[in-house]
Amino acid sequence: MTHHIVVLGAGYAGLSAAKGMARRLRRHGVRITLVNAVGHFVERVRLHQLAAGQRLADRPLGTLLAGTGIDLVVARVTAVDAAARTVRIDSAPYAIAYDTLVYALGSGADTTAVPGAATHAYAVATYQDAVRLRARLADGREPVAVAGAGLTGIEAATELAEAHPGRAVHLVTDGELGAGFSERGRRHLRGALHRRGITLREHTRVREVAAHGLVLADGGEVPAGTVVWAAGFRVPDLAREAGLAVDARGLITVDPTLRSLSHPEVFAAGDAVAAYGPDGTASRMSCQTGLPMGGYVSKSVAAALTGTTVKPLQLRYVWQNVSLGRHDGLTQFTRADDSPVAAVLTGRASARFKEAVTRGTVLALRR
């Protein structure tokens, strides 16, 4: 009987895993099915551009999968029945049985963090989020408040300020702007916000998201017609509900080969997995980890099915790229453990560098 591998999610991790397995197991008679909620590849690192009103290149999954033999099912995953080894989806055929499962469903905005966020805030974590925010901002000039100053919040705030000149943009964070960057990097971030007229509020905790803006823990408010929630991410509850071993954040716990600790027929990659870097800290959610994890999972699954072995995953970092509008950016070079070094690339050079890396990632996924 043909061994059936089902891959959930066609982001950076899932797509690279599926294509890698198709290549490595071509002569082993396996069948691979890729399940994704939309029929095109979403460049998550460009979603702030989409939210700001820019057109993104259409990248149909059918084109990216051409010649691989991978079956594509466009549907939303509603449940995983780990005991029956079946995935439930919201359209025909409604259920897909698997022998091996690769779980790469990624993450979304954590709108459960404070009251009102799920009701009143917008996000830029998924394609649907970005389209919804773009429509919201198409008319009117009311102020925008971005909650959260991680990479997503910084990119969203600067992109929106550049695309909507004259519109007040506030960036609110409960910590320090660019705390994970070098001094030179932090200085460039502050300058970029200042040049775009963005109001920064640091060490400010949000107590509630209301219809009129942000309500702060100190009793103050940030009035805004639109709130963009970028203060953290969370994964779907599907893995926990399926009975897979997960950590406190709901991330699938795995061995060094990204194999589930509780269900050996399940592998995981990307934002959904509790993987760790060389210093023992949890990997950050990014395409910089999702893409290599997807490639690694293809090796790990192939090894499991062919009776060979694979070296444990080693996550190593080189840089963090931050867009600051279309013509500015910050590239913070890092040690392997993701801690910053003094060296940075800024301005147009950084913007061009990130664009080259982003395009190169898509080219790699096409192969």
C-alpha distance (Angstrom), angle and dihedral (degrees) to the residues before:
residue distance angle dihedral
M1 . . .
T2 3.81 . .
H3 3.79 113.9 .
H4 3.80 108.9 -122.0
I5 3.82 119.8 -147.3
V6 3.80 116.8 -169.0
V7 3.80 120.0 -164.4
L8 3.81 117.8 -161.8
G9 3.79 113.4 -152.8
A10 3.80 130.8 20.6
G11 3.77 100.0 -142.8
Y12 3.78 123.3 117.7
A13 3.81 93.2 -63.7
G14 3.82 100.2 39.2
L15 3.80 97.1 44.0
S16 3.81 93.9 47.3
A17 3.83 90.1 46.9
A18 3.80 93.7 50.1
K19 3.79 95.0 47.1
G20 3.79 92.4 43.7
M21 3.81 92.0 52.7
A22 3.80 91.8 46.8
R23 3.79 88.9 55.1
R24 3.81 97.1 43.1
L25 3.81 96.7 42.5
R26 3.79 98.5 38.6
R27 3.80 92.2 117.9
H28 3.80 96.9 41.5
G29 3.79 100.5 74.8
V30 3.79 98.6 -117.5
R31 3.78 126.0 150.3
I32 3.81 119.2 -139.6
T33 3.81 125.3 -161.0
L34 3.80 121.5 -172.5
V35 3.82 117.2 -158.2
N36 3.81 120.1 -163.1
A37 3.79 134.6 164.1
V38 3.83 93.5 -130.0
G39 3.78 132.2 33.9
H40 3.79 96.8 -124.0
F41 3.78 136.4 63.4
V42 3.79 111.5 -101.5
E43 3.80 115.9 -144.1
R44 3.77 95.0 -148.1
V45 3.80 91.9 -172.3
R46 3.83 88.1 64.9
L47 3.80 99.5 48.1
H48 3.80 92.4 103.2
Q49 3.81 86.8 59.6
L50 3.80 91.1 52.2
A51 3.81 91.0 48.8
A52 3.81 89.4 52.2
G53 3.81 90.7 57.1
Q54 3.80 102.3 -97.1
R55 3.80 122.8 138.4
L56 3.79 116.3 -117.2
A57 3.77 125.8 -154.0
D58 3.80 113.8 -95.5
R59 3.80 110.0 -120.4
P60 3.83 109.1 -175.9
L61 3.79 112.9 -156.4
G62 3.81 89.2 -139.3
T63 3.80 89.0 63.6
L64 3.81 93.6 45.5
L65 3.82 90.4 50.0
A66 3.82 96.7 44.8
G67 3.78 112.2 133.5
T68 3.81 95.3 9.0
G69 3.81 98.3 98.7
I70 3.82 90.3 -129.5
D71 3.81 115.5 144.3
L72 3.81 113.2 -133.6
V73 3.81 121.8 -149.3
V74 3.81 115.7 -174.2
A75 3.79 105.3 -154.0
R76 3.78 141.5 108.9
V77 3.80 117.6 -99.8
T78 3.80 110.0 -124.0
A79 3.81 101.1 175.2
V80 3.78 145.5 -7.9
D81 3.80 117.5 -138.7
A82 3.79 99.8 -158.9
A83 3.81 93.5 -179.8
A84 3.81 92.7 55.0
R85 3.82 92.4 33.8
T86 3.79 90.5 -127.5
V87 3.80 133.6 134.5
R88 3.81 118.5 -146.5
I89 3.81 117.9 -146.9
D90 3.81 134.5 -178.1
S91 3.82 98.7 -115.4
A92 3.80 139.6 37.1
P93 2.98 126.9 -19.3
Y94 3.85 83.2 26.6
A95 3.81 92.7 -166.5
I96 3.81 131.9 48.4
A97 3.79 122.2 -171.4
Y98 3.79 119.1 -145.4
D99 3.77 139.8 -169.6
T100 3.80 93.4 -165.3
L101 3.80 123.9 21.7
V102 3.80 126.5 -158.2
Y103 3.79 109.0 -163.6
A104 3.82 112.4 -156.8
L105 3.80 104.7 145.2
G106 3.79 94.5 138.5
S107 3.78 126.5 -154.9
G108 3.79 142.6 -71.3
A109 3.78 137.3 -155.1
D110 3.80 114.5 -62.6
T111 3.80 99.0 -125.1
T112 3.81 90.7 162.1
A113 3.80 92.7 75.4
V114 3.81 97.3 90.7
P115 3.82 134.7 12.2
G116 3.79 114.9 -87.2
A117 3.81 97.7 19.0
A118 3.81 94.0 106.8
T119 3.81 91.2 47.7
H120 3.78 104.4 39.2
A121 3.82 108.4 20.5
Y122 3.80 132.4 84.0
A123 3.80 126.0 -147.3
V124 3.81 141.2 -159.6
A125 3.80 99.3 -150.0
T126 3.82 98.3 105.0
Y127 3.78 137.1 29.1
Q128 3.80 90.9 -106.7
D129 3.83 90.0 50.2
A130 3.81 92.3 53.6
V131 3.82 93.7 46.8
R132 3.80 90.5 50.1
L133 3.82 92.1 49.7
R134 3.81 92.0 46.9
A135 3.81 90.4 54.3
R136 3.80 90.8 47.9
L137 3.81 92.5 53.7
A138 3.80 96.8 42.5
D139 3.80 92.8 91.2
G140 3.76 130.6 34.9
R141 3.78 134.3 25.8
E142 3.80 102.2 -119.7
P143 3.83 116.4 146.0
V144 3.82 119.3 -88.3
A145 3.80 122.9 -141.1
V146 3.81 118.3 -161.4
A147 3.80 112.7 -160.7
G148 3.79 113.0 -155.0
A149 3.81 128.6 35.4
G150 3.77 102.5 -146.0
L151 3.79 117.6 119.0
T152 3.82 92.2 -73.8
G153 3.79 93.8 50.6
I154 3.81 94.2 45.7
E155 3.81 92.7 48.4
A156 3.79 92.7 46.0
A157 3.80 94.1 48.4
T158 3.81 95.8 47.9
E159 3.81 94.4 42.5
L160 3.79 92.9 49.4
A161 3.80 92.7 45.8
E162 3.80 90.9 51.5
A163 3.82 93.7 45.8
H164 3.82 93.9 45.9
P165 3.83 106.6 40.2
G166 3.77 112.8 -168.7
R167 3.79 92.8 25.7
A168 3.80 112.7 117.0
V169 3.81 112.8 -117.7
H170 3.81 122.8 -170.4
L171 3.81 124.6 -166.8
V172 3.80 114.5 -159.6
T173 3.81 124.8 -172.7
D174 3.79 134.0 170.0
G175 3.81 90.2 -142.7
E176 3.80 138.1 35.9
L177 3.79 121.3 -59.6
G178 3.80 111.0 -103.1
A179 3.80 94.8 -0.9
G180 3.81 90.4 162.9
F181 3.81 94.1 53.0
S182 3.79 132.9 83.9
E183 3.80 121.5 -98.4
R184 3.81 90.7 -98.6
G185 3.78 90.2 49.4
R186 3.80 93.5 50.5
R187 3.80 90.8 47.8
H188 3.81 91.4 53.5
L189 3.82 91.8 48.5
R190 3.79 91.7 53.3
G191 3.78 91.2 48.1
A192 3.81 91.4 50.7
L193 3.80 92.0 52.2
H194 3.80 91.2 47.1
R195 3.81 93.2 50.3
R196 3.79 90.4 53.9
G197 3.78 94.4 46.4
I198 3.80 93.5 -115.6
T199 3.80 114.4 160.5
L200 3.81 110.6 -134.8
R201 3.80 123.4 -155.8
E202 3.80 114.0 -175.5
H203 3.82 129.6 -172.4
T204 3.79 88.0 23.1
R205 3.79 119.8 135.7
V206 3.80 121.1 -152.6
R207 3.80 114.3 -135.1
E208 3.79 98.9 -178.7
V209 3.80 143.3 -4.0
A210 3.80 110.0 -131.4
A211 3.78 132.9 -177.8
H212 3.81 89.3 -100.1
G213 3.82 97.4 47.1
L214 3.80 139.5 -84.0
V215 3.80 124.5 -11.9
L216 3.80 109.4 -155.1
A217 3.79 130.1 -144.6
D218 3.81 91.1 -119.8
G219 3.81 90.6 58.6
G220 3.79 95.9 -101.0
E221 3.79 127.4 118.1
V222 3.80 139.4 -142.2
P223 3.83 105.4 -148.9
A224 3.81 112.0 -144.6
G225 3.77 138.4 158.4
T226 3.82 89.4 -147.0
V227 3.80 129.4 30.3
V228 3.81 118.7 -160.8
W229 3.81 111.2 -157.8
A230 3.81 112.1 -148.1
A231 3.79 99.2 144.8
G232 3.77 99.6 120.1
F233 3.78 142.2 -37.3
R234 3.79 135.4 -111.8
V235 3.76 135.0 -167.7
P236 3.82 125.9 -124.8
D237 3.81 117.4 -90.4
L238 3.82 91.4 -123.2
A239 3.81 95.4 103.5
R240 3.79 93.5 48.2
E241 3.80 92.0 45.4
A242 3.81 89.7 50.2
G243 3.80 90.3 58.5
L244 3.80 95.4 -111.8
A245 3.78 115.0 149.0
V246 3.81 108.3 -98.3
D247 3.78 136.3 170.4
A248 3.80 127.1 -120.0
R249 3.81 90.6 -77.7
G250 3.80 93.0 52.5
L251 3.82 93.0 -107.1
I252 3.79 116.1 145.0
T253 3.79 110.9 -105.0
V254 3.79 112.3 -133.3
D255 3.78 142.6 176.4
P256 3.84 121.0 -112.3
T257 3.83 89.4 -80.5
L258 3.85 92.2 56.7
R259 3.81 91.8 -108.1
S260 3.80 117.7 143.5
L261 3.79 113.9 -99.9
S262 3.80 91.6 -141.1
H263 3.82 103.5 33.4
P264 3.83 114.5 36.3
E265 3.81 92.1 -166.9
V266 3.83 89.2 64.0
F267 3.80 125.3 79.7
A268 3.81 125.2 -178.6
A269 3.79 136.8 -158.0
G270 3.80 140.5 174.0
D271 3.79 127.1 17.5
A272 3.82 92.1 -16.5
V273 3.81 95.5 67.1
A274 3.79 132.7 78.7
A275 3.80 97.3 -132.5
Y276 3.78 124.3 158.5
G277 3.78 136.3 -141.2
P278 3.82 128.7 -131.8
D279 3.82 92.4 -81.2
G280 3.81 93.2 52.2
T281 3.79 96.1 -106.8
A282 3.79 122.5 129.0
S283 3.79 115.6 -89.9
R284 3.78 115.3 -108.1
M285 3.77 120.6 -115.1
S286 3.81 106.1 -102.8
C287 3.79 142.8 115.3
Q288 3.81 85.5 -107.2
T289 3.81 87.3 71.7
G290 3.81 99.4 26.6
L291 3.80 95.7 59.1
P292 3.82 97.4 51.1
M293 3.81 90.8 41.5
G294 3.79 90.0 54.4
G295 3.79 91.2 50.3
Y296 3.78 90.3 47.0
V297 3.81 93.2 50.1
S298 3.80 89.2 55.5
K299 3.81 88.1 58.2
S300 3.80 92.7 43.2
V301 3.82 94.6 51.3
A302 3.80 91.7 44.4
A303 3.80 90.0 51.3
A304 3.81 92.0 49.7
L305 3.81 92.2 50.8
T306 3.80 96.4 44.4
G307 3.80 97.8 42.2
T308 3.78 95.6 -114.1
T309 3.79 130.6 120.8
V310 3.77 134.7 -116.0
K311 3.79 130.3 -157.1
P312 3.83 115.4 -108.2
L313 3.79 116.8 -91.2
Q314 3.79 116.1 -92.3
L315 3.78 115.7 -164.9
R316 3.79 114.4 -158.1
Y317 3.76 129.1 173.6
V318 3.79 131.9 -147.4
W319 3.82 106.7 174.5
Q320 3.78 148.1 -17.2
N321 3.79 117.6 -126.5
V322 3.80 120.0 -154.9
S323 3.81 124.4 -175.0
L324 3.79 114.5 -142.0
G325 3.78 97.4 -176.0
R326 3.79 125.9 -53.0
H327 3.81 97.5 -57.6
D328 3.79 104.2 33.6
G329 3.76 135.8 56.6
L330 3.76 147.6 149.1
T331 3.78 125.0 -124.7
Q332 3.78 109.6 -169.6
F333 3.80 111.7 -164.8
T334 3.79 114.3 -144.6
R335 3.75 145.2 -171.2
A336 3.80 118.8 -104.8
D337 3.83 89.8 -90.9
D338 3.84 90.4 57.2
S339 3.81 94.9 -107.3
P340 3.82 113.0 138.6
V341 3.78 127.2 -105.6
A342 3.80 123.3 -158.7
A343 3.80 94.9 -99.5
V344 3.80 118.1 98.6
L345 3.79 137.6 163.8
T346 3.79 116.1 -144.2
G347 3.79 144.3 178.0
R348 3.79 123.5 13.5
A349 3.81 92.2 -14.5
S350 3.80 90.7 59.5
A351 3.82 91.8 45.1
R352 3.81 90.7 52.4
F353 3.80 91.0 45.6
K354 3.80 93.3 52.6
E355 3.79 91.0 46.7
A356 3.81 90.2 52.8
V357 3.81 91.4 48.8
T358 3.81 92.1 47.6
R359 3.80 93.1 49.6
G360 3.79 90.6 44.7
T361 3.80 90.4 54.4
V362 3.81 90.9 56.1
L363 3.81 91.0 47.4
A364 3.81 89.1 52.0
L365 3.81 90.6 51.6
R366 3.79 91.0 51.4
R367 3.80 91.1 59.5
